[in-house]
Amino acid sequence: MAKISSTINNPLFNLDKGIVFDAQKLEIPYSHKGRVPDKRELKKALRCKTAAEAIGQLYSGCAIFGITKGQFSLVELISAISDQTGPVTAFISTWTASGNDMQDFFGYLESGKIKSVRFLVDFTFQRRHPGAAARMRELFGIESVRVTKNHAKFCLFRNDIWNIVLTSSMNMNFNPRLEHFDIQDDVGMADYLQTLMDEIFVRLKPKNMFLGIMDNTRRFGGI
């Protein structure tokens, strides 16, 4: 595999290229209002050893909130959810991500557990972790990534049966600290986040950046 340049010729996160989406230009409403779930499960998962043990059984219309000590990662939580939902399309909004966690997640794509994925990351990700940013482009392709001033941490998993929204304090990296997660099967919330995601991905189009899996040199242009 050709050596990946993480600091040179890397326009994906280059502010001067005008490719970072300005979130203030979003047309979608800034909030979604829905009914309170009839029943919310509260999970004190401080001693749970696995994500599967922490979330328990998912069910239609579920609402599950939990606190952990960071003994499992966001990627492990995603795996536990998709084990129950079956194959899903995914969207992940995160401030940062680690190369190891992205590699694990890529395994879910290869196995069919995740059918497709799109990422929204903070525009400082490249500066803070250039190697991980390059790895994200290499594994998932430039078409699957958008950048903005982002600190929102949420995931969306959908198929014909499930509309799972996962919000959490967790980024896409292992961080053994007090963390929380909230899982809802909520079509209204899922539609809201889907609209947000689609607007960002439509309004920020990749044009001129060429990305080959081996050399990671695809050119990317902004709107």
N, C-alpha and C positions, 0 to 999 in steps of 0.2 A: 504494500500500500504506500502511495506517495506521502511524503511528509506534509502534514497540514500546517499551513501558516495561520497562526491565531492572532497575529498583531498587524500583519501587512495585507493589503488588498482584501480587506474584510468589510465591504460596504454595508453589510446587513445592519450593523449597529452604528453606522457613521452618521452623526447628526447633520453634517454638512451636505449630505446627499438628499436631505428632505424626505427620508423614508420612514422616519419615526412618526407614527400616527398621533395627532393631537387629540386627546380624549375629550377636550372641551368642544370639539366639533361634532360629537356624536348627536344624532337626531333622536335616538331612543330616549324615553323618559328615564330619569335617574333613579326611580324606585318602582318596585312591583308590590302591589297590595293584594293579598289573598287572605283567605280565612285561616284562622288558627287551627292546627290539626286537632282532631277530636281527642287524640291520646298521644302524648310524647313520652318515649322511653328515655329515662335518665340512667346513663351507665357510668358508674365509678370504676373505671378500667385501670386503676393505678397498679394493680397486681396481675392483670391479664398478661399472659406471655405472648399471645398472638393477636393479630388484627381480627381474625375470624372469631376468636373467643370474645373479643371486646364488642363487636357489633351484633353478635347473635344472629338470629334469623330475620332476614328481610321479608316484608310482606307488602301487598298493595296498599298505598297510602301511608306507608310507615314514616315515622319521624323519630329519629334516634340521636340523642345528644350524649357525648361522652367526654371524659377527662382522662388523660393518660400522663405518664411520666416520660413519654417519648421512647418507650421500649420497642415500638415498631414505627416504620416510616410511612410516609404518604403512599409510596409505591406498594408497600405491603397492604395498606388499607384498600387501595384500588384493586389489588389482586383478590382480596377477600370479598369485595363487592361483586366483581365480575364473575367470580366462581358461582355466585348465586343467580346473577342476572342472565348468564349466557353471553355470547358475543355482543358487543356494544360498540357504537361510535363514541369517541371521547373528545372532550375539549378540556384543556388544563391551563389555568391561569396561575402563574407563580412568579414570585420575585426572583428566585434563584433556583438552580438545579445542580446536582452533582453528576459527574460522568458515570459513576457506578449505578446510580438510580436510573439514569436514562438508559443504560445498557440493560438493566433488569426489565424496564418497561418495554424496550424494543423486543425482548423475548416474548412479551404478551402479544405483540403484533405478529411475530413469526408463528406463534402457536395458534393464532386465530381468536384468542381470548378478547383482544381488542381488534376491531375491524379497521378502524382508521383513527387518526388523532390529529388535533391541531393545538398549537401552543401559543399563548400570549405571555410574553416575558417583559421584564423591565428593561428600559433602554440602557441601563448601566451594566447589564449582565455581562456584555462582552468585555468591558473594561475591568470588571471585578474578577471574572473567571473566563479568560479567553480560551483556554483549553476546553472547558465544558461547553462554551458556546459553539466552538468548532465541532465538537462531538455531536451536539444537537443537530447541526446542519448536516453532518455526515450521515447520521442514523436516519433522520426523518425527512430530510430534504427541505430546501428553502421554502417551498410552497406551503409547508406546514407550520411556518413560524411567522408571527407578527410581533412588533415591539411598540411599546408606548411607555409613558410614565406610569408604571404599574406596581402597585403593592397589594392588589386583590388576590386572594388565594381561594380559588374555588375550582371544582371539577364538575363536568356534566357527562352523564353516561346514558345513552338512549338506544332502545331497540323497539320492536313492535309492542312490547309488554311493559317495559320499564321506562321511567323518566326520572332518573336518580340525580339529585343535586347534592354534591358534597361540598360543604364549606368547612374551612379548618384554619387553625393558626399555622399549620405545617406548610413549609415549602417542600419542593421536590428534592429533599436531601435528608439524611438521617441526622437527627438533632435531639439527643437525650435530655430534653427539658420538659417542663409541664406544657402540655399541648391540649387543644380541644378539637373535636370534630362534630359536625352536625350533618346527618344524612336524612334526606327527604325524598320520597317518591311523590313528586308534585308536578303535574303537567304544566300548570300555569307558570311556576317559577322556571321550569325547564324551557318553556317557550320564550320567556323573557330573556334568559341568558343566551339562548340560541339566536335570538334576534340581535342581541348585542354582539355576539361573536361574528355573525354573518355580516353585520354592518362594517365592522373593523376589517374583515377579510376582503370585502368587496371594495371598500374605499381605499385600501392600501394594497395595490397590485404589484406583484413582482414582475419586472419587465426585462431588465438587461443583465441580470446576474446569472451566470451559468454555473450550475453545481453538478459535478460528477461525483459519484460515490467514492471514487478513488482519489480524486484530486481536490474536491471541494472548492471549485473555482467558479461556480455559476454566478453570473452577475445579477444583481438585484437593483431595481430602480423604484423610486417612489412615485406617488401620484402627484 
